[in-house]
Amino acid sequence: MMPQHSPAPSTWRRIQTAWGLPDLAGKGRFVTANLIDSLGNGLVVAFTVVFFVKTTSLSLVAVGTALTVGQLLVLPFPLFIGRLLDKYGPRTVVAAGNWISVAGFIGFLFSHAAWQIVLWQFVVQLGSTAFWMGNSPLTVLVARGVERARWFGFVRALRNVGVGFGGAASAVALSIGTVAGLRAVMVINVVTFAVAGWLVITLRDADTSEAAGAGPAEPKPAEQEQAAGETTGQPSGGYRTVLKDTRYLRLVATNISFVFASTVITVLLAVYAVDNLDVGAWIVGVIVVLNAAMVALLQTLASRWIEARRPVTVLVLALLFNAAAFVVFGTLLVLPGWAVIAGMLIAMVLYTVAEMLSSPPTSELSVVMAPEHLRGRYLGVYQLSWSVGGAVAPALLTALLEGGAALPWVFLTAISVLAVPLVLGLDRRPADTSEAAPAGDVAPKEQLDGDPVG
């Protein structure tokens, strides 16, 4: 009897494997929806302030304040969205998030007063929060238990590419300078986000009745339901279950350090470089482009490396790379002028490596450590680390900078190092099963990937 051989992989599949890309076959709608959202966010982030300054009679300060208030109003809503995720599943929530953003963008077109900007900014941010809360479990559904790290890395790279192109397109619109041009960009956002919602809701391989970690790694035996019910005193559990899951809360606390780190470019870098290092603002632009290019080009290769290693190991490395980057940023204060630029480049490379290492495992663990039937509520608590951290970081870091140029870097280094003990053991089952909701226990690496590593 002749032995049977599997067909040789195609050239495209070999390229995908070499570059750390997941198998994209049949996933065009999911990929396109993510690209549209990233492009749209790039457009909005880059030109929303200018849009309202040009299309209303409000001052720059009034516009900025209204946008901030609208964003702050969304802070408690991840907990509500978490309930919707548990009830309706990630596909419905992600599509609804896109369509809610559509309503907000339409509202932007007709906003003239500060309270209107607050209202529609709240709506847009609510839609964005729903999208990103649902997108992680939806990514795991699309991956169907395999190549998870690659999928999360690919989504991250796609986001960077989309934001970059969106920002460039926005710059072109701003260069035109006409109100009609600005309104045209907003109309494009309305149309594309509506299409993205349709692409998501019509996904074929995202059956929300399946476990978000489809595959043998995350079975859901009946005793898990019973254990979760005993923890909360209710048949289906709730947020009290999440707050008793100390292992998951350690992940949330660890992520706060990454959230603070993520604000360095937007909050600290420019003012630190210009006011404290006496270098031209051009160097900030150079290193920001370096960061975006590294993530866009190397994130998928990093994900290929990550998938062969334990998530805890990768997260510890990410924290240490962040700490090293912040130490270098801080020591630039005592370096001679000729060394400052080289030091900034080195610090940004370290910072970007940490960013690429941290994103796939934190996104993955935030989903697979949660019990399936309470996954939305768990993700609601996880999202609070982004919402609250993102709101607190600008005020805290700028206050520290005002107190002393080295203080924000000392603080960022400290929270990165202190987070290392929180990470240790996250991928092992606790000896006392009452410590965490059993269904959310994260198995060893071979189970995280869906198929045992031979």
Salt bridges, closest charged atoms under 4 A:
ASP86 OD2 - ARG377 NH1 2.66
GLU147 OE2 - ARG13 NH2 2.72
GLU210 OE1 - ARG144 NH2 3.04
GLU218 OE2 - ARG148 NH2 2.74
GLU218 OE1 - ARG375 NH2 3.03
GLU225 OE2 - LYS220 NZ 2.73
GLU307 OE2 - ARG150 NH2 2.72
GLU355 OE2 - ARG156 NH2 2.34
ASP427 OD2 - ARG310 NE 2.76
ASP441 OD1 - ARG247 NH1 3.13
ASP441 OD2 - ARG429 NH1 3.13
ASP449 OD1 - LYS445 NZ 3.24
